C-alpha cells in the first residue's frame, strides 16, 4: 500500500512537472555547455522552479558497435547493468532485488537502454539535500561496478530467446527483418539479434565491451532541472569519478571507424509467404544522417507525405480514396549514419499489389514535384503550433537537449526550431527529397498470404 508520504511525493512531482511544462513552453531554453578535464562534455538547462533533476549520460556504445556474430551485445549489456552491483570498499554487494529496493527507498530511478548509436543511462531524482547526493552516489556505483551475474544472464537469455521465438510467429517481425536487411545490407544498423547470436554472448563479453566503451572521456552528459552550473559540474564529476581511472585525462583511444550505409542502386522486392489476416508492406531505402542540413525540409516534407496522420498524402490516396489500408505512414530514422526512410501499411492480401503501386506513385510524384503551397502552410502551422508538446516535461526536454549534444547541433537549436520550420519553402522540400530519395531503387517487402 502506498504511504501518505509517497502519495504526497507523487502528487508533488505531477504538479511540479505541469508547472515546469508551462514555463518551458513559454520561455527561452538556454543551453550551457562545457568540457570537464576528463573530456566529459556537459550540457545543462537549469530551471529552479521545481526540485527535480533529470540526467542522461550518453556513450558511443550502441548496437552499431556490436560484432556481427554477437548481435545484441550492447543491448543485453545495458539490460544487465540493473541486475546488481559488486561490493566496493565498505559497500556490500547488491543483487537485483536489493538494488531495486535501494532506488525505491530514494524515490528515484536509474537505468540504461540502447539504440543504434548510443548507450544511455538515465537518472531521475528530486534535488532535496538529503536525496540528491545519495541518488548520485548509487548511480555512480551502479555505473562503475555492475555485477553482471552469470546466473541472471542465463535466466534472462532464456527469456529473450523465448521472446524471439514468439516474435518470429508474427508477420510484422518477418517484414521488419527482411526490410532491415534489404536497406542496410552488411551495415551494423541491419544486424539481427537471434538465438544464435545471444548464445555466443557471455558475461565476460559484456564486461569487456562495457569497460572499453563506458569511459568518462567518451561521455556526453545532459542535465535538466534544479541545479546551477557549479552544482551540475560537481554532480557529473561525482557520477563519473569511479570510472575516471580507466582513461587518461581528456584522451580516449579512438573507436574503430564504421562504414556508412551504402545507397541502393536498384530495386529490391521480396514477397514472403505467411499465413496472416493482413499483408504487411514496407517500402524504403537509406535516408539521411541526423546532422544533415536538409533535416528541416525533410521533416516538413515528410509530415505532408506520410508523417501527418490523417492529413497526409499517403493517407488520402491509399486510405481515403481507395480504402486499401486503415493506416499508412512514412518516416525517416536519421542517426549517426543514414537511417531508413520507410513507408509502412497493412492491407488485405488481395489488395497488396495495388496498395504498393499507389504508395510508390504517391512517393514518386512527391519527390518529383514536392508539396503544394497549401499543403506546406498547413504542415508548418501544425508543426509550429505543436512545438510546445516536444518540451512539455522535464523528460522530453532532456531528450531534446541530449539530441543536441549527441548530434553536435547548435546550442540554440530549440530556440530557433520554429523559425527553421517557418523558413522551409516548396523548393526546399522538393530539392531535399530529390537529393535523399530515389523512388526507382526502393526495397519493397510484402509479408502475407498469396493473393487468391
N, C-alpha and C positions, 0 to 999 in steps of 0.2 A: 504494500500500500504506500502511496506517495505521501510523504510528510508535509506538514504545513510549510516548512522551510523550503522544501523542494517545489511545492506549488507556487509559492511566492517568487522563487527564483525564476521559474518557467514564465510566470506572468510578466516579471520584470524584463526578461530577455525579449519576449514577444513585443511588448510595447516599446522597449528601447530600440528594437530593430525597426519598428514602424517610424519612430521619431528620426532615426538615422536616415531612413529611406527618404523622408520628406526633405531633410536637409541636403542630402547628397544630390537629389534630383533638381534642387533649386539653386545650388551653389556651384562655383568653380571647383575643380578637382585637382589641386596642385600635387604633383608627384615629386618627392625629393629622391635623389639618387646619389649614392656614394659607394666607394670600394674600400673594404677593410684591408689591413696589411696582409691578411691571409690570401687575398684575391677574391674573397666573397663579395658579390655585388648585392647591395641592399636598395630596395625601392619602398618608399614609405608614403602612405596617405594618412595623415594624422587627423583624428576627429575626437575631440574631448567631450562630446555631447553625452556619450554613454560609456560606462566602464566595461567595454567589451573589446576583445582583440582577436583578430584572425591572422594567422601567419601561414604562408605557403613557401616551402623550400623546394626548388626545382633543380634537378641534376640531369645531365645528358646520359640517361640510363634507361631510356625507353625501349620498346620492343625492337626498334631498328638496330639495337646493339645485340640482339640475340644471335647466337650461332645457328645456322640453318638446321643442324641436326639436333639442336636443343631449343627449338622454337617454344616460347612461353617462359623462358628462364627469367626474364625481367619481371614479368607479371607474378610468377609464383614467389620470387624473391621478395617483392613488395608485400605480398599477402602474408608471408611468414614473419615479417617484422613485428606483427602484432601477436605473435604466438609465444611470447615470453622473452625475458631478458636474463643475462648471466649475472652472477654475483660479481660485485665490483667494490673493492675496498671493504668498508663496513656495511655496504648494501647487500642484502641477501638476494638470491635469485628469485625471480617471479615467474611462475608459469602463466599460461594464457588466462586462466581464471583469476589469478591474483592480480595480474596486470589490468584486466578489465575492471576489477573491483577498485583498484587504485585510481583509475580515471573517473569512475563513477563517484568515488568519495570526493574528488575535486570538483565535480560538476563540470568537467572539461572533457575534451575529446582530442584524440590524436590518431592518425592513421596514414597509410601510404597507398597510392594507386599508380598505375602505369598507363601511359598512352603510347602512341607510335614513337614519339620523340623524347619524352621525359618521364622520369620517376619523380613523383611529387609527394611530399609529406605535408600534412595539414594539421595545424594546431588551432583549436578554438577554446578560449577561456575568458572568464571575467578578469578584470585587472585589479581587483582588490588586493591590497598589500599582503594579505595572508593566503592568497590563492595563486597569483601570477608567478612568484618565484618557485613555488612547489610544482606548478604545472610545467614551467620551463625546465626545471631540473629533471622531472620524469621524462619529458620529451627528449631531452639531451641524452639521457641514459638509454632510452629505447632506441634512438638512432645509432648510438655508439656501440651498444653491446647486445644486439638481438641474439637470442639463443639458437635459433634455427634447430629446434629439437627434431631429431630424426624420426622418432615415433609419431610425432604430429604430422610431419611431412608425408609419411607413409599413409596415414589416415586421410589427409587432405588430397593426396594424389589419387587415391581410390575414388573419392567423391568427385574429383574433377574428371576422371575417366568415365565415371557413370554419367556425368553431365554431358560429356562429349558424345557418348553413345546415344543418349536421349535426343540431343540436338540433331544428330545425324538422321533421325527419323522425320525431320521437318523439312519441307521443300525450301523454305527460306534459307536454311543453313547451306543446302546444296547450291542454291543460286549465289549466295554471297561468296562461297568458297571459289566457285568457278569464275565469278566476276573478278574477284581479287587477283586470282592467278592470271587472268587474261589481261588485266590492266597493268599490273606491276611486274609480271614476269618473275625474274630472279631477284628483284629488289627486296630488301627486308620488310618493306611495308606489306608485301604479299605472303610472308611466311605464315604457315598454318600450324597452330598448336594441335597436336594429335596424341593419341595414346602412346605412340612410339616415341615422340619427342619428349613427352613427360617421363617416360620410362628411362630416358637417358640422363635425367636431372637428379643429382644427389644434393644433400645439404652442403657438401664440400664445394660443389659447383656454385651454389647460391652464395656461400660465404666469400669465395674468391671473386665472383662478379661484384658483390656488394663492396668489398674492401677496395677494389680497383676503381669503382665508379663514384662512390659516395665520399667525396672529399671536400673540405671547405673551399678550396681554390676552384672548384667546379660549380659552386652553389650560386644560384640567383634566388634571393630571398625577398618576398613581398610581405609587407606588414601593413595592415589596415586596422585602425582603431585608436583607442585612447592612450597613446604614448607619444612623446615628442621624439625628436631626432636622437638626443642623447640616450633616452631610455630604449629606443629601438635598437640603437647600435650596441648597447650593453646586452640587450636580450638576445640578439643574433650571436654575439660572442659567446654567451652562455650556452645557447643551443648547440653551437658547433665546436666549442672548446674541446670536448672529449675526442673529437675527430682530428683536431688540428695537428697532432703529431704525425699524421700519415703523409704529409707532403711538405715540401719546403715552402717557406712563406712566399705567397704570391705566384708560385710556379707549380704547374701540373704537367706531367708527361702528356704529350699530345695523344688524343684518342685516334684510332685508325680512321682515315678518311673513308667515307662511304660513297658509293656511286649514286648518280642521280637516276631518277626514274626515266626510262627510255620512252621517247614518244612512239606511238604506234604509226606504222606506215601503211597498214592495210587493215580491212575489217576482219573481225574475228566473230564467228557465230557458233553458238553451242545450243543444242536442244537436248535436254536431259530428261528422259522419261521418268515420271514419278507419279504414283497414284495419289492424287490430291484433288480436292474440290475446285481449286483455283490454279491457274498457271501463274507462276511468279516470274516477272520480267525485270531485268536490269540492263540498262544501256549506258555506256560511258567510255571514258578514256582518262589518261592522266590530265590533271588540270593545271594548277599553278602553286608556287610557293607562297607562304603567308606574307612574306616581306615584299611581294611583287607590287610595283606602283599601280598596277591595274586593279588592285583589290576593291576599291570603292565602286568603280564602274562595273566590275563583275558582281559585286554584292547587289547593287541596284538592279542590274540586268537580270540576275537570277531570280530576284523577287518577282519580276514581271513574267519570266519564263515559266517557273515552276515552284518557286520558294514562297509564294504569297498565298498558298492555300487556295480557297475558292475563287480568288480574283486573278489567278494566274492563267496564262495562255494554255498551258497543257491541260489544266482542269476544264477550261472552256471547251477545248477541242475534243479531248478524249472522253470526259465525263458528260458535260452538259449537252453538247451537240449530238454525241453518238452513243452515250450510255455504255461505253466499253469498260469502265472501271469506276468503282466507288471513289477511289482516291488515286492521284498521281502526283509525283513531286519531282523536282530537280534540286541538286545540291552540289556545292563544291566542298571539298575537305582539305584545304591547304595546310601544310605543315612546313618543317624544315626542308622537305622535298615536295615535289608536286603530288599532292593528294588527289584522289579520284574525283572527277566530275561524274555524277550519277543521275540518271532518270530511272525511277522505280515505280512499278504499278503491279496490281494483281487483277486478273481478268478471267472470264470463262475460257476454258481450253479452246473452244471452237472460235473464240474471238481474238486469240493471242496474236495471230499473224496481222490482223487488221489493226490491233492496238499498237503493235510495234511499228507498222507502216505510218500510222498517224503521228505517233510520237516523233519518229525520225523526220517527218515532213515539217512538223512544227519547229523542231530544233534547226533544221537546215534553213528554213525561212528566217528564223530569228538571227542566226549567225550572219546570214547574207544581208538582211535589211534592218536589223535592230528593232527597237520598240517604236511605237508612235509617241508623239508628244503628250497625248492624253494619258497613255499608259505610264510614261515616265513621271509625269506630275503626280499621278495617283500613288505610284510606288514611293517616290521621295516623301510625299506627305505622310504616308503610313509609317515609313521608317523613322522619319524625324520625330513624329508625334509619339512613336513607341520607344524612343531612346531612353526615357526615364526608367522603363522596365528593365533595361540592361544593367542598371546600377541601383536598383531599389532595395538592396540589402547589403549588409557588410560582406556577405559571402560572394554575391555577384560582383561587387566592386573589387573584391580581392581577385577573383578570376580574371577580370578585365585588366587590372594593373599587372598581374602576373603574365598576361598575354603581351603587354607592352614590354615587360622585362625580357621574356623569353625570346621574342621575335625582334628585339632591338628596334622597337618603334619609337617615334618621338615621345618625349615625356608629356607633351600637351595633346597627345592623341585623343583622349576622351573629351578634352575641352573643345577640340576642333572637329569632332566627329560629325556633328550635324552640318557644319559648314562644308565639309568634304563631300557629304552626300548631296547637299544642295547644289554643288558645283557641277555634278555629273550631267553630261548632255547626251542626246541621242547618238551623236557621232562618237562620243567616248565609249558608250556601251557597244555599239556596232564594231568599232575597231578593236576593243579589248577582246570581245568574243571571237572575232576573226583571228586574232593572234593566238588565242589559247585553245580553241576547239577546231577540230577537223571532222565534220559530220560524215565524211567518206571513209573514215578509219576508226570506227567505233567497235567496242566489244558489245555484243548482244547475247545475253543468256536468257533462255526460256526453260523453266523447270515446271513440269506438269504432265498430265496425260496427253497422249497424242490426240489431236483433233479428230473427231469421227469423220 
